[in-house]
């Protein structure tokens, strides 16, 4: 996974680091895209090979090589074919192996599935064994038996990788890979033997190399089911597993499929000792001895000298994977947030409450959407700033208490709100929409558990990262779209009084207090063409005009950053966040309420109307 490491961050600007650091590196994204494409492949609907699948599987695609004839399974000699197919019952893609010419009794299949698929044995969850999940029923009249295992996209057998028909195209094979194969396979064999099972032979065709470098044992339970009438004792079968692994390692190390034949065994061992370390030669020779050691003894004695190096490789891989997970940690939350927002905004249904469409939550969310995604420069051209989009979505998702200015599209209104209230508005609007939906809402729309969300907020220092119910103001929750209960009016008045007192203490202005659009405070009538700036967490507030000629989309504007370094000076002063070095005039002395505040801010906004780019 080391090749997924991003390029040097020193070569990027801060904006690029913010944007690129939010997602997977390009090569890692391409890698996982290829794996997803392999899972999504399917044959055309009229392909006759689809009739070879069991009746409860669809979207089949052959996994055997095109030039490879039908395989042979075990000593019974039944031809097999391997497909990628999707279960109609749970929608999971699996590797389905079809064994022609035999239809095993159901009691045999149930017994094999209970041994290899039961969580009690631990074999089904072992990282070195591809788990057997079910034995699908064949179609009526189809004389075949099916085995469905977990699908490992991109995995290929060692025989296919290193012993293809074009040897010049085979990759280089180092001793480190042989040790990795030996370690993974021995651990899987030991787990199977500890559960009282046998893998019934290990070959290069059954050892798969996954894209992440792990070696996996395929075909668990298949030969056991096909050889269910065999009377060979379990200890002999388990010894055969160990010796077969030794033969496969010898073939792999010397790159010769005939290396383990009786006539060439000694010559192959001498060739191995000439090119490999003594530890690997000792391991292969011990596994092929008669009788071979048990899998547990092989792990404890023969594999022990290499375990520190293998463990270091695992730690490096975990570190690389952790960096990838960190880059994608917020992607799911961002997707849920955007899905909810797009569900709520611009719905064309005629039965939606018209009051909700022209104001309230929808007005505020539409203004927020424009402020995040629809920025323009001073000449009206679209301004694309992906890092700004990501930062705003992250603050919205966490419910940051920071206040933001949201220009409305009418060109006459600015709304001031905090991210916590906007987050509550998104979830409440979607919740109201979900109640009117025809049927239950899938759980994909759910967010983090309240405790998890609060814990994340405490770790990040975001006081607003609380459950949705704790984020929304009391008046906001009591008065829905088109409703105005008596309790909501009282709550709005109380919130307005508290907001006015806080704002007056912060800015030295006395404002006329009365319930605004969302229980805020208003310094001038709403009909004067102003914006509503809420200081109490709601959407109501002082009413001030926009600069002349503004289209309401916030020319070059964006929600403020944690400091006032990237804020418009007027906005920084209005929210009491201007740094000491800002050349801002002192607040005007107290005078008449409302109008003076409106005139003062209007003059400031007109003077500072030049666009700003944080």
ZINORJO-V446844 format. One line per field, one symbol per residue. ss: DSSP state (2 for helix, 1 for strand, 0 for the rest). phi: phi as a letter, one per 20 degrees, with the letter a starting at -180 (. if undefined). psi: psi as a letter, one per 30 degrees, with the letter a starting at -180 (. if undefined). Layout:
# ZINORJO-V446844
ss->???
phi->???
psi->???
This chain:
# ZINORJO-V446844
ss->02220000222002222222000002222222222222220000000222220000111111000000001110000111111111100000111111110000022222222222000000000000100111000000000111111100000112222200002220000022222222222222222222000000000000111000001110000222220000000222222222222222222222000000000022222222222002222222222000000022222222022222222222222222222222220022222222222222000000000222220222222222222220010000010002222222222222000011111000000111112222222222222222220000002220000222222222220000000222200222220000000222222222222222222222200000000000000000022200111000000001110000000000100000000222002222220000000000000000000022222222222220000000
phi->.ffeffffffedfgfffffffecfggfffffffffffffefbfgfefffffeeffdcblfbfdfffeefgfcdmffmefccdcebdffecmeeceddddenbcffffffffffffedffffnffdffdcffedadffffgneebcccddgedfnfcfffffdcffdgfefffcdffffffffffffffffffffemccelnccffeeddfgenfdceemfnfffffdfefdfffgfffffgffffffffffffelbfefefgfcffffffffffddfffffffffffefcffffffffffdeegfefgfffffffffffffffffffdgefffffffffffffeelfeffefgffffdamgffffffffffeddfcefenefdecffffffffffffemfffecdcfeffmcccddbdfffffffffffffffffefeofegffefdffgfffffffffemdfeecggfeeffffffedefmcbffffffffffffffffffffffdmdedfdbgefcmeccdbgffemcdddeddnederfdcfegfnfenemfmebgfegdefdefgfffffemcffgeffdffgfffbffmgffffffffffffdfffccf
psi->ffffkllkffglleeeeeeefflkleeeeeefeeeeeeefklllfgkfffffllfgkahlkkflkefklklkjaffgkklkkkklkkfefgkkljjkkjlgkjlleeeeeeeeeeffkfeffefgkffkjkkeljkkllkfjilkkkjlkkjkfklleeeefhlfifffklkjlfeeeeeeeeeeeeeeeeeefghlkfhkklfffjkjlfgflkkklgkfeeeefhffkgkleeeeeeeeeeeeeeeeeeeeghjfgfgkefgeeeeeeeeffflleeeeeeeeeegljlllleeeeeeeefeffeeeeeeeeeeeeeeeeeeeefgefeeeeeeeeeeefeekhkfkfgkkeefffabeeeeeeeeeefefhllafggkkjjieeeeeeeeeeeefhkfkklkjklffgfkkkklleeeeeeeeeeeeeeeeefljllklffflalkeeeeeeeeeefgjfgilleefekleeefejakgkileeeeeeeeeeeeeeeeeeeeefgkkkkklkaehgblkflkffghaljjkfgfaflaljkllkkgkgfgijgllkllelgeglkeeeeeeghgklffkikllkllkbkldeeeeeeeeeeeeehfklkj.
